[in-house]
């Protein structure tokens, strides 16, 4: 039993020692402890003024509060409908995985053009595999020498990059 030290209710000392004797004495008496003359007394003129007071209380209509307010029902229904629409429109089958074959070549080229990786064409060529490629794949249309010389003049500043050895 948890004893609370802040309990304001206290019993007098020796109360329970003589409690049984006091209870038996009161029960053995035939007299009632309730006074007979003032027990259930009705106030004066109560029944004469009862009808007027009752009618006065009935004239005031109480405010009726509905158990299910329509605004709450509409809000709940709209929320459920929004959740259902979102759930039905969501693509649950996400089994298709993206791969490079799904991307268009123009998208890949645009990505490399818009993002600067600071890689030279030689560094990119070192990373790309050269398996299953033939020389004829690169030259599907012949390159004219004038176009090649113009390209080299515009884009190459140092010919030492080519590591061309003189065979003379």
N, C-alpha and C positions, 0 to 999 in steps of 0.2 A: 504494500500500500504506500503510495507516494504522499508524504506529509508536506503540505505547503506551509511554510513558516509565516506567510503573509495572510493566512486565513483569518478573517475578522470574526468568525463565529466560534464562540467558546462555550463550553458547558460549565456550570458551577461544580466545584469539587464535591465528590460524594453523590452526584446526581443519580448515577446509575446504580448505586448501592441501595437506595431506597425507592427507586422508580417502580419496581414491581409491586411493592406494598401500596404506594399511592394510587397506582392504576387499579388495583383490585378494590380499594376503598371506594373509588369513584364509580366503578362498575356495579358494586353491590348496592349502591343507593338507588332507590326507585324514583327519586326526584329528577326532573330535567333541569339542566343548567340554563336552558333557553328561557328568557322571560316570556310569559304568556301574554302580557298586556301590550307589549311594544314590538312583538316579533314581526308580524306582517301587516303593517299599518299602511293604508292608502292615504295619500295626501288629500287635503280638503278640496272639494269641488273638482276632483280629478275626472270623474265620468261626465260631468256637465260640460267641461271644456275640451273633452277628448275629441269630439267630432270636428270642431273648428281647427284644432291644432293638426289633426290628421289631414284635413282638406288643404290646409296651408302648406303642408309638406308635399302633398301630391301635385299641387299646381306647379311647383318648380321641377321642370323636366331635367333629368340628369344628362350629362354629356355621354353619348354612346361612343365607345371606342371599339372599332371592329377588330375581331380576332385576326383576320387575314386582310390587312390593308392592300388595296389594289396596286398601289405604287410599288410595294415590295414584291408582289407577285409578278408584275411586269418586269421589274429589274432582274429577278431570278430567271424568268423565262428568256429574257434577252441574253443573259449571260450563258445559259445553257445552249441557246441557239448559236451563239458566237463560237463557243467551244466545239460544238458539233460541226460547224462549217469549217473551222480550222482543221479539225481532225480528219474530215473527209477529203479536204483538198491537199493534205500533206502526202507527199510521195513516200510511202512506207517501204517500197521495194527499192532499196539502195544497193542492189546486187551488182549493178554495172559499175565497174571501176574505170577510172580514167587512165589512159595510156597515151604515149606519144603518137600512136597510130590514129587516135581520135582528133589530134590537132591538125589543123591545116598548115601547110608549109608557109603560107603567108603570115600566119600568126607567129610561128617560130622565128621567121626572119624579122618581123616587126619587134619581137621581144629583144632580140640581139641588137637591133639597130637603136632601140630606145634606152637600153641599159648599157652603160659603159663598164666593161669588165677589165679594161686595160690589158687585153691580151692581143698579141700580134697574130697575124695569120699563121706564122710558123708555129707558135705555141698551140694554137687550135689544131693545126695539122698533126702535131705530135700526139694529141689526145685521141683524135678520130681513128678508128680502125680502117685499114686499107685492104681488108679481106674481101674477096669476091668482087673486086673492081678491076676493070680493064682500062687500058689506055684509050680505047675506042669509046668508052663511056663518057670520058671527059671531052672528047672532040667529036661530038655528034655533028657539029657544023664546023667547017674549017675556019680558023682565025686568020684574018688577013694580016700580013706583016706590018702594014701601015697602022692598023688599029693597035697592034701590040706595041709598036714603038711609041705611039702617042700615049698609051696607058703608062708605059714605063717612064716616060719623060715627066708626066704629071704626078705620079704617085711615089716614085722611088727617088729619094734624095741622095742616097749613098749606094753605089754599085758594089761596095764591099759586102753588103748584106747577102748577096747571092753566092758568095764564096766561089767565084769563077776562077778557075786556074787557067793560066795561059799555057797553051800547048805548043807555043812557037819555039 
